[in-house]
Amino acid sequence: MPGEEAMPSTLRRSPKKAQRTWVKAHDSAVETYGEGRRAHQTAFAALKHSFEKVGDHWEAKDERGPSDEQAARSAGDRQADTAGGVDASASKQHLYDLAKRLDVPGRSSMNKQELVDAVQRANQRKTAKARVRNS
C-alpha cells in the first residue's frame, strides 16, 4: 500500500488505529487525486477528526470532530492555517493539560490561542528531536 510507505514518522510512533486511519484515507485519496501533497492533506484531515498530535505522536481525542476552523470548512474553502494537529476546538483546560504534559513554560498565564500556539511549538520540537534520535 502506498500509504504505509508514505506514512510520516509521527504516525509510526502512534497507535495502530491512527496508522490505519491515515493509510486508508491516504490510499483512497491517491486513487482520487494521485500521489502527492493533496493525498497527504486528505489523510491528515481524516486523522485529525479522531486524533490530535501530542509531542512526537498522535493520540485519540476524547470527542470526534474537526480540530480547527480550517478542518470545519468544506474542502473547496480551505485557505487558512491549521493548528498543526493540535485540537484548537478543545477546551482551554484540555489545552492547558497538554501544555503541562509537554512542560510548556508560562502556560498558567496563557489564553486559549496562546496555549494552542505553545502546544503546536512544543509538538514541533518533540517531533524534531524524535527524528534526530531515530536517524
C-alpha positions in Angstrom: 0.0 0.0 0.0 1.4 3.4 -0.8 0.1 4.9 2.5 2.2 2.6 4.6 5.3 3.6 2.6 4.5 7.3 2.8 3.5 7.3 6.5 5.1 10.1 8.4 7.3 9.2 11.4 4.9 10.8 13.9 2.3 8.2 12.8 4.8 5.3 13.1 5.1 6.2 16.8 1.3 6.4 17.2 -1.5 3.8 17.9 -2.3 1.3 15.2 -5.8 2.8 14.8 -4.3 6.2 13.9 -2.0 4.5 11.4 -4.9 2.6 9.8 -7.0 5.8 9.6 -4.2 7.7 7.8 -3.3 4.8 5.5 -6.9 4.2 4.5 -7.6 7.9 3.8 -4.3 8.3 2.0 -4.8 5.4 -0.3 -8.3 6.5 -1.1 -7.1 10.0 -1.9 -4.3 8.6 -4.1 -7.0 6.8 -6.1 -8.9 10.0 -6.5 -6.2 12.7 -6.8 -3.0 10.8 -7.4 0.1 10.6 -5.2 1.3 13.8 -3.7 0.5 16.7 -1.4 -3.3 16.6 -1.8 -3.4 12.9 -0.8 -1.3 13.7 2.3 -3.5 16.6 3.2 -6.7 14.5 2.8 -5.2 11.8 5.0 -4.2 14.3 7.7 -7.7 15.8 7.6 -9.3 12.4 8.2 -6.8 11.7 11.0 -7.4 15.0 12.8 -11.1 14.2 13.3 -10.3 11.4 15.7 -6.7 12.1 16.8 -4.5 15.0 17.9 -0.8 15.5 17.9 0.8 15.3 21.3 4.6 15.7 21.3 6.1 13.4 18.7 3.0 11.2 18.1 -0.8 11.2 17.7 -3.3 10.3 20.5 -7.1 9.6 20.3 -9.2 12.7 21.1 -12.0 12.5 23.7 -14.5 13.7 21.2 -14.5 13.1 17.5 -14.8 16.2 15.2 -12.8 18.9 13.4 -9.6 20.0 15.0 -9.6 23.7 13.9 -11.5 26.2 11.9 -10.0 25.0 8.6 -11.0 21.4 9.2 -14.5 22.5 9.8 -14.7 24.2 6.4 -15.7 22.5 3.2 -12.9 21.1 1.1 -13.1 23.8 -1.5 -12.9 26.6 1.0 -9.6 25.7 2.8 -7.2 28.6 2.8 -6.5 29.3 6.5 -3.5 28.0 8.5 -4.1 24.8 10.5 -3.2 24.2 14.1 -0.6 21.6 13.2 -2.5 18.6 14.7 -3.4 20.5 17.9 -7.2 20.3 18.6 -7.8 24.0 18.6 -11.5 23.4 19.3 -10.8 21.6 22.5 -11.4 23.2 25.9 -8.9 25.6 27.4 -8.5 23.1 30.3 -7.6 20.3 27.8 -5.1 22.5 26.1 -3.6 23.5 29.5 -3.3 19.8 30.4 -1.5 19.1 27.2 0.8 22.1 27.8 1.5 20.7 31.2 2.4 17.2 29.8 4.7 18.9 27.3 6.2 21.1 30.0 5.3 24.4 28.3 6.6 27.3 30.4 4.2 30.1 31.3 1.1 28.0 30.5 -0.8 29.2 33.5 -1.0 32.8 32.2 -1.8 31.9 28.6 -5.2 32.4 26.9 -6.6 29.6 24.7 -5.0 30.7 21.4 -1.6 31.1 23.2 -2.0 27.6 24.5 -2.8 26.3 21.0 0.3 28.0 19.6 2.6 26.9 22.5 1.4 23.3 22.3 2.0 23.4 18.5 5.6 24.7 19.0 6.2 22.0 21.7 4.9 19.3 19.4 7.3 20.5 16.6 10.3 20.5 19.0 9.5 16.9 20.2 9.0 15.7 16.7 12.3 17.2 15.5 14.1 15.6 18.5 12.5 12.2 17.8 13.5 12.4 14.1 17.1 13.1 15.1 17.1 10.2 17.6 15.7 7.8 15.0 18.1 8.8 12.2 
